[in-house]
Amino acid sequence: MQDRRSHPRQLTCVPASLESRWSAEDLALIRDASVSGARLFTGVRLEPNEEVVLNLFLEPDSESPRQVRARVVRCDPTDPQRVDVWAWQIAVEFLESIQGYEKELEELCRRQEQAGTLKR
């Protein structure tokens, strides 16, 4: 996917769920994020301009996820040779900036790099 964001992306793997008009809760995995948007993988196809609520699980001990409203920008099928759980790649634009979550996102990335689960 071409980089179309106005803010730099942070490569990470953020467990998430999303609420849409189709479902109260679907699993998602955020692959990269910036303060203005994200690319995520999910099993549900969403329509451009559809609004969703993302629940971001940034802290391992957090009792509740960080919640952010977003608008779907693109929905592309995942490469059929790489499909398993995540059939769709979704690009979203956050309706409010997640700058308040930046430190948590950076800490999650650091932990993933130290554990060897995220390689730059």
TORNUVEX-82505 format. One line per 2 residues: number of its first residue (from 1); for each residue x, y, z of N, C-alpha, C, O. Coordinates in Angstrom, 3 decimals, decimal comma. Each point is the difference from the previous one (the first is absolute). Layout:
N
NUM) X Y Z X Y Z X Y Z X Y Z | ...
***
This chain:
120
1) 0,834 -1,190 0,000 -0,834 1,190 0,000 0,870 1,242 0,000 1,001 0,085 0,711 | -1,397 0,846 -1,503 0,706 1,265 -0,072 -0,252 0,783 1,281 -1,109 -0,002 0,535
3) 2,154 0,674 -0,049 -0,142 0,811 1,204 -0,713 1,294 -0,350 0,526 0,810 -0,763 | -1,716 -0,607 1,312 -0,807 1,170 -0,321 -0,256 0,871 1,222 -0,814 0,921 -0,062
5) 1,489 -1,193 1,159 -0,268 0,748 1,229 0,854 1,237 0,121 1,102 0,075 -0,544 | -1,628 0,892 1,265 0,728 1,248 0,209 0,931 -0,078 1,208 0,843 0,880 0,178
7) -0,976 -1,918 0,658 0,855 -0,180 1,171 0,784 -1,302 -0,157 -0,489 -0,936 -0,634 | 1,708 0,857 1,206 0,807 -1,213 -0,136 -0,662 -1,215 0,660 -0,662 0,113 1,032
9) 0,861 -1,269 -1,656 -0,559 -1,250 0,514 0,939 -0,625 1,021 1,221 0,129 -0,084 | -1,821 -0,804 1,041 0,739 -0,758 1,005 -0,298 -1,468 -0,275 -1,128 -0,450 0,200
11) 2,139 -0,307 -0,662 -0,184 -1,420 -0,253 -0,214 -0,705 1,331 0,810 0,141 0,917 | -1,892 -0,895 -0,808 -0,331 -0,687 1,240 -1,032 -1,078 -0,272 -0,509 -0,115 -1,115
13) 0,208 -0,654 2,108 -1,098 -0,965 -0,051 -0,851 0,244 1,234 0,341 -0,440 1,099 | -1,440 1,137 -1,286 -0,881 0,351 1,106 -1,248 -0,866 -0,066 -0,770 0,100 -0,955
15) 0,559 -0,947 1,957 -1,257 -0,742 0,046 -1,149 0,995 0,167 0,097 0,966 0,756 | -1,171 -1,224 -1,471 -1,126 0,926 0,045 -1,297 -0,741 -0,283 -0,006 -1,151 -0,435
17) -1,068 1,838 0,691 -1,307 -0,458 -0,463 -0,665 1,215 -0,617 0,385 1,140 0,263 | -1,382 -1,399 -1,082 -0,691 1,120 -0,608 -1,501 -0,204 0,070 -0,511 -1,117 -0,086
19) -0,160 2,219 0,241 -1,456 0,018 0,014 -0,447 0,705 -1,274 0,451 1,105 -0,305 | -1,337 -1,755 -0,430 -0,506 0,582 -1,239 -1,512 -0,193 -0,057 -0,603 -0,569 0,909
21) 0,018 1,042 -1,971 -1,441 -0,201 -0,142 -0,327 -1,464 -0,234 -1,155 -0,403 0,142 | 2,160 -0,408 -0,501 -0,210 -1,418 -0,280 0,111 -0,851 1,258 -0,628 -1,055 0,098
23) 1,427 1,514 0,863 0,280 -0,843 1,157 0,401 0,858 1,197 0,623 1,051 -0,150 | -0,992 -1,517 1,326 0,378 0,711 1,225 1,464 -0,205 0,334 0,597 0,824 0,693
25) 0,003 -1,933 -1,185 1,412 -0,238 0,291 0,591 -0,997 -0,985 -0,424 -1,154 -0,066 | 1,410 1,616 -0,699 0,780 -0,844 -0,898 1,461 0,148 0,374 0,430 1,071 0,430
27) 0,331 -2,134 -0,589 1,432 0,059 0,275 0,711 0,792 -1,081 -0,418 0,012 -1,159 | 1,491 0,645 1,551 0,827 0,747 -0,946 1,431 0,010 0,515 0,247 -0,171 1,194
29) 0,685 0,372 -2,106 1,410 0,141 0,346 0,516 1,222 -0,735 0,006 0,041 -1,230 | 0,424 0,948 1,985 0,547 1,207 -0,615 1,453 -0,272 -0,336 0,786 -0,377 0,869
31) -0,432 0,569 -2,125 1,353 -0,281 -0,478 0,897 1,222 0,073 1,192 -0,117 0,286 | -1,750 1,271 -0,539 0,742 1,241 0,197 -0,987 1,109 0,303 -1,169 -0,053 -0,383
33) 1,672 1,054 1,078 -0,884 1,083 0,435 0,756 1,315 0,027 1,222 0,029 0,145 | -1,951 1,035 -0,285 0,510 1,349 0,215 -1,035 0,689 0,880 -1,017 -0,603 0,343
35) 1,258 1,838 0,021 -0,979 0,688 0,843 -1,281 0,314 -0,763 -1,017 0,339 0,605 | 1,062 -0,453 -1,940 -1,174 0,345 -0,793 -0,709 -1,188 -0,633 -1,110 0,157 -0,508
37) 1,722 -1,352 0,522 -0,644 -1,149 -0,628 0,769 -1,283 0,211 1,035 -0,025 0,666 | -1,563 -1,051 -1,251 0,629 -1,310 0,179 -0,341 -0,913 -1,169 -0,956 0,225 -0,742
39) 1,774 -1,263 0,606 -0,313 -1,102 -0,917 -0,224 -1,209 0,879 0,812 -0,304 0,874 | -1,909 -0,383 -1,106 -0,295 -1,154 0,834 -0,458 -1,167 -0,854 -0,456 0,165 -1,131
41) 0,590 -1,328 1,700 -0,470 -1,230 -0,616 -1,212 -0,479 0,781 -0,032 0,078 1,228 | -0,959 -0,571 -1,946 -1,202 -0,516 0,649 -0,675 -1,008 -0,916 0,336 -0,101 -1,179
43) -1,272 -0,632 1,715 -0,728 -0,984 -0,780 -1,278 0,549 -0,598 -0,693 -0,709 -0,730 | 0,368 1,950 1,022 -1,263 0,591 -0,464 0,273 1,084 -1,037 0,908 0,817 0,155
45) -1,704 -0,826 -1,206 0,116 1,016 -1,050 -0,800 1,222 0,436 -1,150 -0,115 0,424 | 1,769 1,278 -0,534 -0,655 1,253 0,353 -0,056 0,903 -1,216 0,797 -0,144 -0,926
47) -1,729 1,066 0,929 -0,201 0,912 -1,124 0,739 1,318 0,227 0,061 0,484 1,130 | 0,504 0,106 -2,194 0,600 1,331 0,138 -1,020 0,984 0,575 -1,189 -0,053 -0,314
49) 1,681 0,932 1,149 -0,774 1,035 0,714 -0,816 -0,549 1,169 -0,630 0,773 0,721 | 0,630 -2,078 -0,522 -0,694 -0,582 1,156 0,744 0,396 1,276 1,230 -0,018 0,043
51) -1,979 0,371 0,981 0,617 0,325 1,289 0,044 -1,240 0,875 -0,949 -0,784 0,045 | 2,073 0,619 0,653 0,192 -1,128 0,903 0,589 0,526 1,303 0,495 1,125 0,066
53) -0,556 -1,952 0,959 0,677 0,284 1,261 1,052 -1,078 0,174 -0,305 -1,192 -0,030 | 1,551 1,622 0,213 1,096 -0,937 0,243 0,318 -0,022 1,484 0,081 1,045 0,644
55) 0,096 -2,242 -0,110 0,430 -0,191 1,379 1,429 -0,504 -0,057 0,243 -1,123 -0,442 | 0,713 1,942 0,884 1,426 -0,293 -0,093 0,509 -0,551 1,325 -0,155 0,632 1,045
57) 0,758 -1,803 -1,095 0,551 -0,626 1,202 1,499 0,284 0,038 0,806 -0,802 -0,472 | -0,441 1,960 1,042 1,382 0,470 -0,001 0,798 -0,473 1,200 1,206 -0,217 -0,112
59) -1,838 0,056 1,236 0,683 -0,374 1,238 -0,346 -1,429 0,377 -1,173 -0,370 -0,030 | 2,170 -0,454 0,388 -0,304 -1,395 0,346 -0,873 -0,148 1,242 -0,766 -0,959 0,103
61) 0,868 1,880 0,826 -0,755 -0,104 1,254 -1,227 0,898 0,027 -0,660 0,118 1,033 | 0,350 0,512 -2,149 -1,105 0,939 -0,038 -1,334 -0,722 0,139 -0,235 -1,030 -0,632
63) -0,627 1,586 1,468 -1,317 -0,592 0,186 -0,964 0,379 -1,114 -0,961 -0,720 -0,273 | 1,223 1,853 -0,366 -0,873 0,398 -1,101 0,862 0,520 -1,153 1,045 0,611 0,226
65) -1,484 -0,854 -1,449 0,765 0,462 -1,162 -0,148 1,498 -0,206 -0,909 0,632 0,539 | 1,819 -0,076 -1,329 -0,106 1,391 -0,440 -0,958 0,001 -1,181 0,133 -0,818 -0,910
67) -1,071 1,708 0,918 -1,031 0,007 -1,035 0,163 1,226 -0,891 0,269 1,101 0,480 | -0,437 -1,310 -1,784 0,100 1,097 -0,958 -0,998 -0,226 -1,135 -0,163 -1,118 -0,488
69) -0,494 2,191 0,081 -0,921 -0,060 -1,140 0,797 0,242 -1,268 0,937 0,798 -0,016 | -1,323 -1,501 -1,060 0,731 0,114 -1,253 -0,956 -0,122 -1,181 -1,129 -0,473 0,126
71) 1,623 0,918 -1,277 -0,746 -0,094 -1,253 0,811 -0,857 -0,964 1,201 0,215 -0,164 | -1,848 -1,178 -0,469 0,668 -0,878 -0,964 0,352 0,805 -1,246 -0,851 0,671 -0,583
73) 2,113 -0,750 0,188 0,476 0,676 -1,201 0,055 -0,987 -1,163 -0,428 0,313 -1,111 | 0,960 -1,512 1,376 0,116 -1,044 -1,023 -0,233 -1,355 0,642 0,230 -0,196 1,193
75) -0,693 -0,731 -2,016 -0,157 -1,388 0,416 0,493 -0,858 -1,162 -0,622 -0,030 -1,062 | 1,732 -0,661 1,263 0,601 -0,813 -1,053 0,090 -1,446 0,455 0,299 -0,268 1,164
77) -0,557 -0,671 -2,078 0,170 -1,410 0,380 1,478 -0,299 0,230 0,864 0,541 -0,691 | -0,584 -1,388 1,646 1,368 -0,442 0,249 0,408 -0,937 -1,127 -0,843 -0,690 -0,573
79) 2,118 0,663 0,256 0,529 -0,894 -1,030 -0,508 -1,416 0,263 0,225 -0,535 1,086 | -0,909 -0,089 -2,061 -0,588 -1,335 0,220 1,008 -1,063 0,439 -0,378 -0,965 0,663
81) 1,639 1,125 -1,018 1,016 -0,968 0,412 0,429 0,190 1,444 0,677 -0,860 0,564 | -1,067 1,991 0,049 0,392 0,285 1,380 -1,191 0,033 0,948 0,165 0,285 1,186
83) -1,359 -0,572 -1,691 -1,218 0,091 0,803 -0,090 -1,158 0,975 0,225 -1,153 -0,368 | -0,546 1,456 1,580 -0,415 -1,015 0,972 -1,152 0,611 0,794 -1,156 -0,148 -0,394
85) 1,437 0,814 1,474 -1,050 0,641 0,791 -0,357 1,378 -0,550 -1,162 0,406 0,035 | 2,153 0,303 -0,536 -0,164 1,398 -0,371 -0,261 0,142 -1,499 0,945 0,168 -0,770
87) -2,177 -0,229 0,352 -0,358 0,045 -1,418 0,036 1,417 -0,586 0,078 0,161 -1,218 | -0,134 0,864 2,073 -0,090 1,379 -0,482 1,037 0,898 0,644 0,287 -0,122 1,191
89) 0,281 1,035 -1,992 0,864 1,071 0,489 -0,825 1,281 -0,054 -0,514 0,384 -1,050 | 0,403 0,254 2,177 -0,834 1,194 0,111 0,887 1,193 0,365 0,809 -0,078 0,925
91) -0,965 1,162 -1,646 0,662 1,257 0,357 -1,052 0,893 0,635 -1,080 0,199 -0,556 | 1,403 0,335 1,724 -0,936 0,894 0,684 0,668 1,325 0,325 1,214 0,090 0,186
93) -2,043 0,923 -0,127 0,412 1,315 0,447 -0,699 0,242 1,337 -1,222 -0,117 0,094 | 1,991 0,452 0,933 -0,598 0,242 1,305 -0,801 1,300 -0,036 0,433 0,988 -0,591
95) -1,589 -0,996 1,221 -0,830 1,206 0,058 0,498 0,958 1,069 -0,349 1,181 -0,002 | 1,167 -1,691 0,915 0,703 0,846 0,957 1,421 -0,550 0,101 0,203 -1,212 -0,065
97) 0,765 2,086 0,222 1,404 -0,404 0,062 0,240 -0,912 1,207 -0,624 0,164 1,048 | 1,524 -1,114 -1,210 0,352 -0,870 1,138 1,330 0,428 0,623 0,704 -0,827 0,579
99) -0,358 2,107 -0,694 1,255 0,483 0,574 0,120 -0,341 1,473 1,110 -0,216 0,485 | -2,197 0,161 0,230 0,032 -0,345 1,417 0,440 -1,440 0,243 0,369 -0,351 1,121
101) -0,402 -0,482 -2,151 0,390 -1,415 0,127 1,398 -0,263 -0,551 0,458 -1,142 0,000 | 0,223 2,183 -0,469 1,300 -0,178 -0,653 1,025 -0,710 0,867 0,687 -0,907 -0,470
103) -0,578 1,304 1,719 1,004 -0,620 0,883 -0,309 -1,478 0,220 0,911 -0,828 0,018 | -2,186 0,494 0,148 -0,389 -1,404 0,164 0,315 -0,802 -1,266 0,461 -1,139 0,080
105) -0,707 1,730 -1,226 0,286 -0,659 -1,276 1,500 -0,219 -0,163 0,424 -1,079 -0,416 | 0,379 2,082 0,736 1,459 -0,131 -0,080 0,505 -1,070 0,965 0,891 -0,775 -0,347
107) -1,450 0,727 1,546 0,401 -1,008 0,989 -0,367 -1,400 -0,489 0,791 -0,930 0,158 | -1,953 0,767 -0,740 -0,399 -1,290 -0,552 0,971 -0,429 -1,095 0,411 -1,159 -0,042
109) -0,042 2,081 -0,843 0,960 -0,305 -1,063 1,345 -0,431 0,588 0,614 -0,957 -0,471 | -0,166 1,667 1,497 1,277 -0,335 0,648 -0,051 -1,411 0,588 0,940 -0,777 -0,167
111) -2,039 0,447 0,855 -0,140 -1,340 0,580 -0,015 -1,074 -1,084 0,597 -1,063 0,171 | -1,279 1,335 -1,290 -0,070 -0,969 -1,088 1,369 -0,194 -0,657 0,358 -1,121 -0,360
113) 0,402 2,195 0,204 1,355 -0,111 -0,560 0,901 -0,804 0,939 0,754 -0,859 -0,457 | -0,824 1,128 1,762 0,824 -0,725 0,983 -0,350 -1,470 0,036 0,877 -0,842 0,194
115) -2,155 0,518 -0,380 -0,441 -1,401 0,026 0,297 -0,702 -1,325 -0,122 -1,222 -0,091 | 0,510 1,981 -0,934 0,279 -0,585 -1,296 -1,224 -0,244 -0,846 0,088 -0,666 -1,031
117) -1,234 1,192 1,441 -1,230 -0,214 -0,769 -0,195 1,088 -1,054 -0,868 -0,125 -0,864 | 1,649 1,166 0,927 -0,090 1,096 -0,962 1,404 0,341 -0,456 0,860 0,355 0,806
119) -0,637 -0,468 -2,104 1,315 0,312 -0,567 -0,157 1,136 -0,973 -0,893 -0,016 -0,847 | 1,744 0,990 0,962 -0,037 1,167 -0,909 0,770 -0,302 -1,264 0,088 0,849 -0,887
***
